[in-house]
Amino acid sequence: MTIHPIGTSSIALYLSPSDLEERGVTGDTFSDEAALTLTRALCREAGICLEGTLEVDAYPGGDGLLVFAYVRPPRQIWFIFDSLPTLCAAARSLPALPPSAALFWWKDAWWLSLPGTERCAIHILSEYGTSLPSTPFREGQLAEYGRPVFDRQALEQLLLYDP
């Protein structure tokens, strides 16, 4: 068995026919579901953390099994900030301001929404606020009870008022 990390969110995994036999499977009858389960287990054993929605491409054959697995970024990430000065400081620390950032006021806190693909901004903002994955309930609660502040370019708009 060979596992090679590819960046921080992908791996390439190769299992020889004898590796597969040890686990009671054959490469010819291997399903994507079985590849997903096996990939998660083998990554845990190897100390590789692939959190989130994992997608796999499995290529079974007579020479074993080749699996490429990658973590699909979440559709949306929410950040909660207790104070506007903290949110503004977070915005100033970003090298580029995400244009699709949206801002809400709800439950005495500032709620900032970013697409899950904004990985750099997500990492930096997590030092300033609390991050939460997107859920249908949270989005529905914010739509119903929250007050929209800026629906786009929220960080740019904030920095206009607090440079």
N, C-alpha and C positions, 0 to 999 in steps of 0.2 A: 504494500500500500504506500502511496506517495501523496502527500498533500502539499500544495504550494499556494500560499496566500498571494492574492493579486490585489495590491492596494489594501485598503482597510475594510472593504466590504464585499470581496469576491475571493473565491478559491477555485483551484483546479484540483481534482481528486482522481487518482488512478488506482484501480483495484485489479490485480492480476486474477486469472482464473482460480489460482489456489487461494487468494484472499477471499474471493467470492464463495468458494467451496467451504472455507472455514466458517463463513457466516450463513451457510445453508441456502445459498441462492446461486442461480446461474445467470450469466450475462444476457443470454438469449431471451429469457422470460422476465426480465427486470422491467418494472413499471416506473413511471415518473414518481408516483407516490412512494414506492419503496426506495427510490433514489433519494427522495427528500428526507425520509425517516433515517436512512442509513447515513446520509451526509451530515445531518444534525448530530447524530450520535458520535460519528467519527471526529467531527470538529470539536465536540465537547471533550472527547478522550485526548485529543491533541492540544487542548487548551486554547483553541481558536474560538472567539466569541463572534457569532454572526447573529446579532439581534435584529428582530424585525421580520418582515415578510420575506421569506427566502424563496427564490425561484431557481429551478434547476433545469439544466439541459443535459440529459443522459445519453451516452452513445455506447450501447452494449455491443459486444461482438465476441468472436472467438478468442481474441487476445485479451479479454477482460472488459472492464467498464471504465469509461472516461466520463467524468461529471464536471460540468462547470456550474458553479452556484454563485449567485449574487443576491445581495440584500436590496430589495426594492425600497427606495426611500418613501417615507410616509407621504401621503398626499398633502398634508398640511400639518404644521406644528404651531401650537399656541404658546405664548409666553405671558406670564403674569408678572406685572411690576407693581409694587406697593406705592411707589411715588413717581411723579412726573420727572423730577430731577434725575432719578436713577435711570429712567427710560431714555431721557435725553443724553445722559452720559454714555449709555449703551450705544445709542445711534451715532454719537460722535466717534466711537471707537471702531466703527465699521469702515473697511477700506472702500466699499461701494454700498450704496443704499438700495435695497431691493425695491423695485418699483411697484410690486404687487402687495407690499405690506399693507395690512388693514388694521385699524385701531378701534377698540370698543372700550366703553366704561361700563363695568358691571361689578356688583358686590364690593364696592369701595376699592376697586383695583383697575389698573389699565391692562387690557387684554390685547396683545399684538399677534396677528396671524401672519405666518410666512409659508410659502410653498416648501414642501419637504426637500426640494432640489437645491435650495439655498443653503448648502452645507456650511460654507464659511461663516455666513451670518449666524446660522444656528449655533455653531460652536462658540462664537464670540458672545452672542446674547445670553447663552446659558450661564455665563459668568456673572451676569447682572440680574437676571430674572429666573423664574421657575418655568421650566418647559413641560408641556403636556402634549401627548399625541392627540390628533384629531379624533373625535367621536361624533356620530350623528346627534347624540343627545346634547353634547356641549354646543355644537353649532346651532342646534334648535333653541337651546336656552339663551344663547347670546342674541339670536335673531329676535326672540320674543321679549326678553327682559333687558338685554343690554342696550346701551345707547351707542349707536355708531358715531364715531368721531371723524375718522377719515377712512373711506373705502378703498383708496389706492394711494400710493406714495405717502403713506402715513409718516414715515421717518423724515422724509424731506420736508413735509409740511410742519412737523414739530420743530425741526431745526430752523425754520424760518422765524418762529416765534421765540426760540431759545437757542441762539447761535452759540 
